[in-house]
Amino acid sequence: MDSTRGEREPGTPPRPLVALAAVALAAGTGYVMWLLPAKALPDMPASVPVSAATPAPGVAAAAPSPAATAPVPAVSAGAATWPPSRPVTPIRVGARTGGPAGYVVFVDAVREPGFDLAEAARRTGAGWYALGHLTSGPDGCTPRWGGVTEQGRNPVANRLGPLRAQGGDAGIAFGGPSGQELAQTCPEPDRLLAAYRRVIGAFDPAVIDFEVRDSADAATTARRAAALGLLQQEAATTGRPLAVTFTLPAAESGLSADDAAMLRAVRAAGVEIRAVNLLVPLRTGASGNLHRLAMAARAVQAQFGDVLGLTGRAAWQRIALAPVLTSPADLGGGRARRLAGFRARNDLAWVSVRGARPSDEVSRILGAAGS
C-alpha cells in the first residue's frame, strides 16, 4: 500500500465529512422543492395591464376581467379603495367589440350619486350599464354631468373600476331630457372633437350614446356626425372599436320624421350606428303597454330599410327597447318575462328601462334572459 494514501492538503476536511454534507444538502433541497406549489397561488394574481388612455382624476382605469375562479383584486378610484371581495364569476356581457347586449341598466349618475355599480351587478346579475347624462357646461364646449359637475367628479362614473374588475362594463350617455348636447352648443368642430376625446380618454367606454332633442338642426347633426366618424376611425386603429348608439322617443308609428332624417344623415357621414334605443312611455295601469312597445319596435324596424339600409333580422338587431316607467309597478315579473321573450325572438340589441327604477326581481329576469 502507498504510504501517502489517506493524506490530504492542510485545511481540507475529511472525505467522509464531505460526503455526509453532500447528502444532507441534496436532501434539504429536495424537501424545499417538495414544499413549493406547482402553480401560482390563487390569491396572488399576475399583474393586470391597464388601458393606455389616461383617466381623469379620481377615475379607476379599466382592467380586463379576472379568471372565473380568481378573487377580485382591490381597485382604487380617487381617495377610495375597494378591498378584495369574495370570489365571483365574471358577469357574461357582450363582447367589447360589439358593445352592450341583453339587458342594459340605465343609471342617472346626476340624480343617483350613491348608486354602486359593482354591488348592483352582484345583486341582480346585470352586467351592462349606461351612465348619463353629460351635457354642455357654461362655455358650451366642456362636458359636465347634468351641465354642472366636472367630468372627473361624478361618484358613479368613478366607480367603474370595481364593476369592470368583476366582468361588467358601462357606456356613457350624452344629452338627455334636460340640458343641451355638446354638438348643439359648441360650433367649433375642433373643440367639439376634443371634448368627446376627453370623455373617451377618461372613461374608456365601449359605447357612447346620444339622447338628443336637436334632430331638426342640420348644422348640429353635421358637426356631431363628423366628430363621431373621426372618433370611430381613431378607435379602430387602436383595436378598441367604439360603438355609437342613439336614444330616441318612439310611438306606435315609429320614429319622428326629424329623428329618422337625423339618423340617415349620420349614417351618410360614415358613422356606424350600433343601435337605436327606443323610448316608449308605459301608461300606469294600462293593459296594452307591451303591445304598444311591440308596435313601436315593428314600425321602426320597417323604417330602418330607408334610414339605415337594413331589413329583416339585420334591422331588428339594431333596435333596443327602453320602456319608460312612471312606477316600478308598471313592469312586474310577468311582463318582464314577456318583454325578454320578445327581445329574444326578434334578436333585438338589448332592452333597458327608464324612468322609475324597476324592482330587483325584474332586473334579474331581464338580466338572466339576456345572458
ABEGO torsion letter per residue (X at the ends): XBAABGBBBBGBBBAAAAAAAAAAAAAAAAAAAAABBABBBAABBBBBBBBABBBBBGBBBBBBBBBAABBBBBBBBEABBBBBBBBBBBBBBBBAAAEBBGBBBBBBAAABAABBAAAAAAAAGBABBBBOBBBBBAAGABBBBGGABBAAABAAAAAAAAAAAAGBBBBBBBEEABEBBAAAABABAAAAAAAAAAAAAAAGBABBBBBBAAAABAAAAAAAAAAAAAAAAAAAAAGBBBBBBBBBBBBAAEBBAAAAAAAAAAAAAGBBBABBBBBBBBBBGBAAAAAAAAAAAAAAAAAAAAAAGBBEAAAAAABBBBBBBABAAABBAAAAAAAAAAAAAAGBABBBBBEBBBBAAAAAAAAAAAX
